[in-house]
Amino acid sequence: MGIEIERKFLVVGENWRLLATDVSHFAQGYLSTVPERTVRVRLVDNEAWITIKGKASGGQRREYEYAIPAADARELLGELCLQPIIQKNRYRIPAGELCWEIDEFAGASAGLILAEIELPRVDYPLTLPPWIGSEVTDDPRYTNAYLAEHPYQEWSS
C-alpha cells in the first residue's frame, strides 16, 4: 500500500515564477470522484498514468499509481472521463530535500494557482516561502476531483 502525505496551499503573488525550474503540461480526468476512492487518468506531456486514491485524512491517503500507454490515456480522457478535463501547467521549485509543485490551472479552472508539497512524514517541519498563502489541505474544494465536477470559474464569490 502506498501512502501520500501532502499539504496544499493557495499561492499569492508572482514571485514564485522566478524560482520555477521546469514546467509540464497536465491533462487529467476522473473515472470516479467518490471521496472514498477517486480514479484519475493523467497525461503529462507524452507519459500517462492511472491513479487510485483513497479518502484523505489529515493530509494522508492511500495511493496506487500505474503507467499506461499515452494513447490509452488520450482515449480515456476523451471518451470515459468526466468533462471538462482538468488542464494545468505544473511548475517545480526545489526546497532542500523537498520540492514544491505549483499548479496553474487553465480552461474551466483558470485563475486558480495551488502549491503542494509531498512530505516524508506527517510531522515533518515545513518552512513556508513568502508566496504561500492560506492552507487548503483539508478543504475538499481544492482537490482536482472536486474541480473536475465544479470548475473554479463556476465558484461564486
Sine and cosine of phi, psi and omega as CSV:
sin_phi,cos_phi,sin_psi,cos_psi,sin_omega,cos_omega
0.00,0.00,0.73,-0.68,0.09,-1.00
-1.00,-0.08,0.59,-0.81,0.06,-1.00
-0.85,-0.53,0.77,-0.64,0.07,-1.00
-0.97,-0.25,0.78,-0.63,0.09,-1.00
-0.88,-0.47,0.91,-0.41,-0.15,-0.99
-0.59,-0.81,0.59,-0.81,0.14,-0.99
-0.87,-0.50,0.54,-0.84,-0.10,-0.99
-0.74,-0.67,0.63,-0.78,-0.08,-1.00
-0.65,-0.76,0.43,-0.90,0.21,-0.98
-0.97,0.26,0.46,-0.89,0.02,-1.00
-0.96,-0.28,0.67,-0.74,0.03,-1.00
-0.89,-0.46,0.62,-0.78,0.05,-1.00
0.95,0.30,-0.18,-0.98,-0.07,-1.00
-0.86,-0.50,-0.04,1.00,-0.08,-1.00
-0.87,0.49,-0.42,0.91,0.02,-1.00
-0.87,0.49,-0.49,0.87,-0.05,-1.00
-0.88,0.48,-0.52,0.85,-0.01,-1.00
-0.93,0.36,-0.33,0.94,-0.07,-1.00
-0.99,-0.17,-0.23,0.97,-0.09,-1.00
-0.90,0.43,0.73,-0.68,-0.05,-1.00
-0.99,-0.12,-0.46,0.89,0.05,-1.00
-0.36,-0.93,0.19,-0.98,-0.01,-1.00
-0.63,-0.77,0.61,-0.79,0.07,-1.00
-0.76,-0.65,0.55,-0.84,0.06,-1.00
-1.00,-0.08,0.76,-0.65,-0.01,-1.00
-0.91,-0.41,0.68,-0.74,0.26,-0.97
-0.82,-0.57,0.82,-0.58,0.00,-1.00
-0.60,-0.80,0.56,-0.83,0.01,-1.00
-0.66,-0.75,0.17,-0.99,-0.10,-1.00
-0.83,-0.55,0.74,-0.67,0.13,-0.99
-1.00,0.02,-0.45,0.89,0.06,-1.00
-0.55,-0.83,0.72,-0.69,0.06,-1.00
-0.87,-0.49,0.30,0.95,0.06,-1.00
-0.88,0.47,0.80,-0.60,-0.10,-1.00
-0.81,0.58,-0.53,0.85,-0.02,-1.00
-0.95,0.31,-0.35,0.94,0.00,-1.00
-0.30,-0.95,0.93,-0.36,0.09,-1.00
-0.97,-0.22,0.56,-0.83,0.05,-1.00
-0.82,-0.58,0.89,-0.46,-0.12,-0.99
-0.89,-0.45,0.60,-0.80,0.18,-0.98
-0.92,-0.39,0.78,-0.63,-0.06,-1.00
-0.76,-0.65,0.75,-0.67,0.09,-1.00
-0.89,-0.45,0.88,-0.48,0.00,-1.00
-0.88,-0.47,0.94,-0.35,-0.11,-0.99
0.82,0.58,-0.96,-0.27,0.00,-1.00
-0.83,-0.56,0.43,0.90,0.08,-1.00
-0.86,-0.51,0.48,-0.88,-0.10,-0.99
-0.62,-0.78,0.43,-0.90,0.00,-1.00
-0.58,-0.82,0.42,-0.91,0.23,-0.97
-0.90,-0.44,0.71,-0.70,-0.11,-0.99
-0.76,-0.65,0.70,-0.71,0.06,-1.00
-0.90,-0.44,0.80,-0.59,-0.02,-1.00
-0.81,-0.59,0.60,-0.80,0.10,-1.00
-1.00,0.05,0.00,-1.00,-0.01,-1.00
-0.94,0.35,0.68,-0.73,0.01,-1.00
-0.98,0.22,0.59,-0.81,0.07,-1.00
-0.53,-0.85,0.91,-0.41,0.01,-1.00
0.88,0.48,0.56,0.83,0.02,-1.00
0.99,0.14,0.10,0.99,0.01,-1.00
-0.86,-0.51,0.48,-0.88,0.14,-0.99
-0.24,-0.97,0.36,-0.93,0.08,-1.00
-0.95,0.31,0.59,-0.80,0.01,-1.00
-0.55,-0.84,0.73,-0.68,0.06,-1.00
-0.77,-0.64,0.79,-0.62,-0.07,-1.00
-0.71,-0.70,0.69,-0.73,-0.06,-1.00
-0.69,-0.72,0.70,-0.71,0.07,-1.00
-0.93,0.36,0.62,-0.78,0.09,-1.00
-0.71,-0.71,0.34,-0.94,0.04,-1.00
-0.88,0.47,0.63,-0.77,0.00,-1.00
-0.85,0.53,-0.60,0.80,0.02,-1.00
-0.89,0.46,-0.64,0.77,0.06,-1.00
-0.90,0.43,-0.66,0.75,0.01,-1.00
-0.88,0.47,-0.70,0.71,0.01,-1.00
-0.86,0.50,-0.67,0.74,0.01,-1.00
-0.91,0.41,-0.71,0.70,0.03,-1.00
-0.88,0.48,-0.69,0.72,0.00,-1.00
-0.88,0.48,-0.63,0.77,-0.05,-1.00
-0.99,0.12,-0.49,0.87,-0.14,-0.99
-0.94,-0.34,-0.57,0.82,-0.16,-0.99
-0.89,-0.45,-0.39,0.92,-0.07,-1.00
-0.98,0.20,0.46,-0.89,0.11,-0.99
-0.84,0.54,0.55,-0.84,0.02,-1.00
-0.92,-0.38,0.54,-0.84,0.05,1.00
-0.98,0.19,0.42,-0.91,0.09,-1.00
-0.95,0.31,0.64,-0.77,0.04,-1.00
-0.97,0.24,0.78,-0.62,0.06,-1.00
-0.89,-0.46,0.74,-0.67,0.03,-1.00
-0.36,-0.93,0.40,-0.92,0.18,-0.98
-0.97,-0.25,0.72,-0.69,0.02,-1.00
-0.93,-0.38,0.81,-0.58,0.04,-1.00
-0.95,-0.30,0.54,-0.84,0.02,-1.00
-0.91,-0.42,0.67,-0.74,0.05,-1.00
-0.75,-0.66,0.94,-0.33,0.01,-1.00
-0.87,0.49,0.60,-0.80,0.02,-1.00
-0.62,-0.78,0.98,0.22,-0.05,-1.00
0.91,0.41,-0.83,-0.56,0.02,-1.00
-0.98,0.22,-0.22,0.98,-0.07,-1.00
-0.96,-0.29,0.01,-1.00,0.03,-1.00
-0.54,-0.84,0.81,-0.58,0.12,-0.99
-0.97,0.22,0.64,-0.76,0.12,-0.99
-0.89,-0.46,0.86,-0.51,-0.04,-1.00
-0.96,-0.29,0.86,-0.50,0.02,-1.00
-0.97,-0.24,0.89,-0.46,0.08,-1.00
-0.96,-0.26,0.95,-0.32,-0.11,-0.99
-0.98,0.21,0.48,-0.88,0.05,-1.00
-0.81,-0.58,-0.07,-1.00,0.06,-1.00
0.88,0.48,-0.72,-0.69,-0.09,-1.00
-0.93,0.37,-0.25,0.97,0.04,-1.00
-0.91,-0.42,0.34,0.94,0.03,-1.00
-0.84,0.54,0.59,-0.80,-0.01,-1.00
0.98,-0.21,-0.27,0.96,0.01,-1.00
-0.99,-0.11,0.77,-0.64,0.08,-1.00
-0.76,-0.65,0.86,-0.52,-0.02,-1.00
-0.86,-0.51,0.54,-0.84,0.11,-0.99
-0.89,-0.45,0.70,-0.71,0.09,-1.00
-0.71,-0.70,0.42,-0.91,-0.01,-1.00
-0.60,-0.80,0.76,-0.65,0.06,-1.00
-1.00,0.01,0.70,-0.71,-0.08,-1.00
-0.92,-0.39,0.50,-0.87,0.02,-1.00
-0.96,0.27,-0.36,0.93,0.04,-1.00
-0.39,-0.92,0.36,-0.93,-0.08,-1.00
-0.87,0.50,-0.64,0.77,-0.08,-1.00
-1.00,-0.04,0.31,0.95,-0.01,-1.00
-0.89,0.45,0.78,-0.63,-0.02,-1.00
-0.95,0.33,0.72,-0.69,-0.08,-1.00
-0.79,-0.61,0.81,-0.59,0.10,-1.00
-0.99,-0.13,0.82,-0.57,-0.06,-1.00
-1.00,0.00,0.79,-0.62,0.07,-1.00
-0.94,0.35,0.29,-0.96,-0.07,-1.00
-0.91,0.40,-0.29,0.96,0.00,-1.00
-1.00,0.02,0.09,1.00,0.07,-1.00
-1.00,-0.01,0.76,-0.65,0.03,-1.00
-0.98,-0.21,-0.61,-0.79,-0.05,-1.00
-0.90,0.45,0.61,-0.80,0.08,-1.00
-0.98,0.20,0.70,-0.71,-0.01,-1.00
-0.79,-0.61,0.35,0.94,-0.03,-1.00
-0.78,0.62,-0.70,0.71,-0.09,-1.00
-0.99,-0.13,0.19,0.98,0.03,-1.00
-0.99,-0.14,0.95,-0.30,-0.10,-1.00
-0.89,0.46,-0.29,0.96,0.02,-1.00
-0.91,0.42,-0.39,0.92,-0.06,-1.00
-1.00,-0.10,0.20,0.98,0.12,-0.99
-0.99,0.11,0.51,-0.86,0.03,-1.00
-0.89,0.45,-0.55,0.83,0.02,-1.00
-0.88,0.47,-0.66,0.75,0.04,-1.00
-0.91,0.40,-0.69,0.72,-0.02,-1.00
-0.89,0.45,-0.47,0.88,0.04,-1.00
-0.90,0.43,-0.52,0.85,0.00,-1.00
-0.99,-0.16,-0.40,0.92,-0.05,-1.00
-0.71,-0.70,0.97,0.25,-0.05,-1.00
-0.82,0.57,0.56,-0.83,-0.08,-1.00
-0.81,0.58,-0.61,0.79,-0.04,-1.00
-0.93,0.36,-0.22,0.98,0.04,-1.00
-1.00,-0.05,-0.14,0.99,-0.01,-1.00
-0.93,0.37,0.63,-0.78,0.09,-1.00
-1.00,0.04,0.50,-0.87,-0.05,-1.00
-0.95,0.32,0.00,0.00,0.00,0.00
